[in-house]
Amino acid sequence: MSSPDNRPVVLRGGTVLTMDDAHTVLPRADVLVVDGKVAAVGTDLDVPAGTEEVDATGGVVMPGMIDTHRHMWQTAMRGYGADWTLTQYFVWYYLEHGKTFRPEDVHAGNLLSAWEGLEAGVTTTVDWSHGLQTVDHAEAAADALLAVPGRFVLAYGNIQAGPWEWTADPAVQGFLRRRADEGKLGLQLAFDVTGDPSFPEKAAFEVARELGLPVTTHAGVWGATSDASIQLMHDAGFMTPETVYVHAASLDTDSYHRIAATGGSVSVSTESEQSAGQGYPPTWQVRKHGIPVSLSMDTSVWWSADLFSAMRTTLGADRSREHLEAHVEGNTVTQVHLRAEHVVDWATRGGAKALGRDDLGSLEVGKTADVVLIKNDASPVSFPLLNPYGHVAFQAQRGDVHTVLVGGRVVKREGELVGYDGAAVRSAVESTVEHLRGAMGDSTWQAGMNPAMPEDGDDVLDNPYTYTEFKSDETREARGSLFGS
Ligand SMILES: [Zn+2]
């Protein structure tokens, strides 16, 4: 029997993107959820007595989205690093201020991030939790995730120590074994391979293997991890199908071959790669190698937990590169390779595949019922609904997420999160901000948020075609030659 908060639910009359193997789209169809599973998909379904009815007409019903790489603890600093480069991010968190975070600060960030994801229709998130400098921090991270009715994978990491150090800690291993036995959270190990030829990270991979945990790693990050990292992992036999390569944005063809041949997947964070400098968002390359792709949003210190944005920017970046590569050859692209349907697949099935969760990522009978309804009747953007994949990727946005189910439980209804104590979350996050600002002092806090402009930042380049203002002798000379005087 279903508990009161887990009674059957039917979403009636929406355009259903099943995301099954054939990517079947059903216009005006129902999705029935019973006991946490998809019980039926079809038209005019009979439903058990007491089923909650959701009017999905005019909307799109799709599987819950999956973010495979997100530093949730950093959400307590939402937007702080909007103008950072990756170097500034590294300096701030890794070298200078990451240690300032207490367990309650990790808890606050995770709590906010977890609700934020659900609100946007992201039903599963990998918490790439690399601020776990003590096991108390890890307990706080896990407790926050378990306090929110979403699906989470805790990817355990610690940027304050070498991966060979913290993975060897019996307390860390004990935590991981205990949380694995509880079975409430997915678990991974999260660490990077610097390319040091002595390969000190080998010991961490061995711990992962011993504990039976997948590894997620920032790979192909300009200035940080490289082809040498991939080669070390490959030579030692640590590239496996469950390995997730985050970014993979500055790798050569040989590395992509190694990832493809060993069955791993790439987590692309397009907004991050475009802005922080890991390398060009790599889908235009990895799709040629048949490497599975999932999407991610990385961190709210720059961006938000919004996979609509991930889909949109990934389509744009892929197509942009395809056009530019053609232009270099003097050619014109007349048909693009990457379609809206592909990025919707990556945001759903792609994530499920990366996490080895065959029960997620599609709406088929027997699958776990993580379901999203996109519907906003008050919005002029909600119609006409002609191309449902195009609608999801380019027209819809997080505010259009009407209903969200996780494991059959309604966690967002009629546009409102269920059970979200916003005042408590806000208060926890405000305490964290106050703590951080107090610990580093106001001028350091302000300087961190407002990085200095580059030396030449104020220069306006001389332009010989300018009529009204001439800034240099060269420009005057150029004007002279232009007008023959
Ligand atoms: Zn990251």
Residues whose N, C-alpha, C, O or C-beta is under 5 A from the ligand:
A	BS01	ZN	D298
